[in-house]
Amino acid sequence: MIFKNLSLTHFKSLKEVNLEFAPITLITGANGVGKSSVIQSLLLIKNTSENIHRYKRFEVELNGPFHLSLGRADSVLSFMHDYNQILMSLEMEGGLITYTYDVDSIRHPYSLQVNETKSSSMSYLQNVPFHYLHAERLGPRKGLPFNPTSWIYTGYQGEFVNHAIERADQMSRTVHSSLFAESALPRFSTQVEAWMQLLIPDFRLQVKSQMDVEMVTIQYSNSHLGGFISPTSTGFGITYALPIITSGLLASMEEHGLLIVENPEAHLHPYSQSRMGQFLALVSMAGVQVIVETHSEHVVNGMRLQLAMKKATDLGMVYFFSQENGLTGTQKIEVKPNGELSSWPKGFFDQEEKDLYELLRIKRS
């Protein structure tokens, strides 16, 4: 496990928050309560470490890297503060990194200045590949560009997923033994197909390089679609899910496997959302640390179901975020050996119960 603890002080709505990470950690809660801020802080720490370690720049941009779009410096400072500093501390397997950032909205309106660093593992973090997928992934495209780097990854919006599948085939990349689908050939693309079939029955794909335009095209097929068709001829669900499946399988064979996903449930039917939760749980059992922001109870249920079936519920953890007076509070929810959750706080996926109660009340009246 790469990340152990994250402490944040005065970052956005997170005045003072401490999170303990598990092999698979799900972050849930209503809209606008600070869930995305946790992911953003990890990306800022990663980018800060790269700036300092590689370029000796004690500054981090708030807009651009990892598709961050945090606006002005004063907008990321908690409104409940008495000084213009943000503190981030990340405990990892390789040590501890602590950054104190100065906020100066006049001289540095779109960046944070690193005032103080305490690090015993900055070089360790540089060797951790971030398989990160932004909430706003690319929709259906007939073709996607080549990845200009030698690292095989899907891109932060899934923009390199076609090329990643093709390159993994060319490089004879394999998947972790615990994720190997016996129903498919060892070829990486067929393993991706097999795991996509967990979400979409009988799914098939074909990738092909178009060297003259430096793009890779992809086509999909299953029993409902008939023959192979372009992604633009079907919905968003396949296109949004494919980079997650691909990234999970790629990360399973890396020394420091890490997968961070925002909204894996996007554009998926509840059945597929549950199956996505099961897949992410299995990825974590293959040694990949998985951090997920989700609004889906089906993803949560799929995760705890899979862990319970494998008697590995100690690998999972859920955080419920809520907000009062503009400040975020967190509640840690553990997964019991039978798959049940240790608590069910108010507002935690209880809308169905409320709606059913209202329908029953209307029926009785």
WOCOR-V426673 format. One record per residue. N is the residue number from 1. PHI is phi in whole degrees, 0 to 359 (NA if undefined). Layout:
n	phi
N	PHI
N	PHI
This chain:
n	phi
1	NA
2	276
3	263
4	251
5	220
6	230
7	241
8	231
9	228
10	66
11	258
12	55
13	276
14	267
15	296
16	202
17	226
18	231
19	239
20	258
21	264
22	245
23	306
24	228
25	238
26	254
27	250
28	232
29	144
30	291
31	292
32	72
33	253
34	111
35	297
36	296
37	297
38	295
39	299
40	299
41	295
42	297
43	292
44	295
45	297
46	300
47	292
48	300
49	299
50	294
51	299
52	286
53	291
54	267
55	242
56	58
57	255
58	265
59	203
60	226
61	281
62	268
63	224
64	125
65	302
66	59
67	62
68	291
69	216
70	263
71	78
72	274
73	299
74	290
75	278
76	259
77	265
78	306
79	288
80	264
81	220
82	237
83	204
84	266
85	221
86	238
87	244
88	229
89	225
90	236
91	268
92	234
93	301
94	268
95	141
96	231
97	238
98	229
99	238
100	251
101	254
102	270
103	253
104	229
105	287
106	270
107	278
108	225
109	290
110	236
111	207
112	247
113	262
114	280
115	276
116	211
117	230
118	227
119	218
120	242
121	209
122	298
123	294
124	297
125	296
126	295
127	269
128	265
129	286
130	271
131	278
132	238
133	236
134	293
135	298
136	264
137	274
138	292
139	281
140	304
141	225
142	292
143	211
144	230
145	287
146	290
147	279
148	284
149	257
150	275
151	284
152	273
153	208
154	272
155	85
156	281
157	238
158	79
159	289
160	248
161	297
162	299
163	293
164	298
165	295
166	295
167	295
168	297
169	295
170	298
171	269
172	55
173	292
174	247
175	242
176	302
177	303
178	287
179	255
180	290
181	274
182	296
183	283
184	237
185	291
186	295
187	308
188	303
189	298
190	286
191	292
192	298
193	304
194	298
195	283
196	295
197	292
198	297
199	265
200	228
201	306
202	63
203	290
204	224
205	217
206	222
207	244
208	209
209	285
210	245
211	298
212	292
213	244
214	53
215	223
216	238
217	268
218	218
219	227
220	243
221	204
222	201
223	297
224	276
225	280
226	85
227	286
228	291
229	228
230	288
231	305
232	287
233	264
234	226
235	280
236	275
237	302
238	297
239	297
240	283
241	276
242	304
243	297
244	291
245	299
246	297
247	296
248	299
249	291
250	296
251	295
252	295
253	250
254	258
255	298
256	245
257	291
258	217
259	226
260	243
261	229
262	258
263	50
264	294
265	279
266	305
267	68
268	253
269	295
270	309
271	302
272	290
273	298
274	298
275	295
276	296
277	300
278	295
279	300
280	297
281	296
282	295
283	299
284	295
285	288
286	273
287	100
288	268
289	279
290	241
291	236
292	229
293	258
294	213
295	252
296	254
297	293
298	290
299	296
300	299
301	294
302	297
303	298
304	289
305	297
306	295
307	295
308	294
309	297
310	268
311	54
312	226
313	294
314	292
315	277
316	252
317	209
318	236
319	245
320	254
321	260
322	220
323	221
324	219
325	55
326	83
327	248
328	271
329	242
330	234
331	227
332	277
333	238
334	267
335	258
336	286
337	305
338	271
339	94
340	290
341	268
342	292
343	204
344	222
345	294
346	302
347	92
348	270
349	48
350	249
351	292
352	300
353	299
354	294
355	295
356	296
357	297
358	294
359	296
360	295
361	296
362	295
363	298
364	289
365	280
